[in-house]
Amino acid sequence: LLLLKKRENMSKRISTDFLGGESPVRMGIDVGSTTVKVVVLDTDDSIIFSEYERHRADIRRTIILVVTHALDKIQEVKGVNQSLSIKVTGSGGLAVSHWLSIPFIQDDMMTIVDKAVIATMC
């Protein structure tokens, strides 16, 4: 029940707080067999946020945690009226896509997310 409430709150933030900006920032979520990676790029392809977290088989909790961190950072950097485009990929991505009603992208996007995460770790 707590996860459902957090999911509803997250969906409200995605669909209301971050609509109306001129160009959307882009969030990529890679849900793998052991980790969740999230990267947010601004309109110039600069990394605004990236996080890599092991989900320990609790994908929903990890998604809520990491995406909330990303939304907080977007709001801090871009303001509440920033529009947002979100896509998900990875072996667990299709289920997350259905859960959050966001587009699922085949592994083509994973290389973008992985490169961005790796770049921030170096």
C-alpha positions, 0 to 999 in steps of 0.5 A: 500500500505504501508503494502504491501511494508513493507511485501515485505521488511520483506519477502526480509529480511527473504529470503536473510539476514538470509540464510546461517548460520550453524543451523537455529534459530527458530521463533514462531509466535502465532496470537491469537484473541487479541494478537500476540506473537513472540519468537525466540529460538537459537540452544540451545533453549535459548530465543533470543527474545520474544514480546507480543503485542495486535493487536487491530484488525490490525494483519498485522501492528502488525506482521510487527512491532513485526517480524521486532523487532525480525529480528533486534534482530537476526541480532544483536545477530547472524549476518546477515548470520544466517539462520531462520526457521519461523512457525506460529500458533493460531486462526489467524495463517492460514491467516498469513501463507498464507500472508507471505508464512510460515508454519502453525502449529496446536496449538501444537506449541502454548504451546512452544511459550506460555511457552517461553513468560511466562518464559520471563515475570516472 
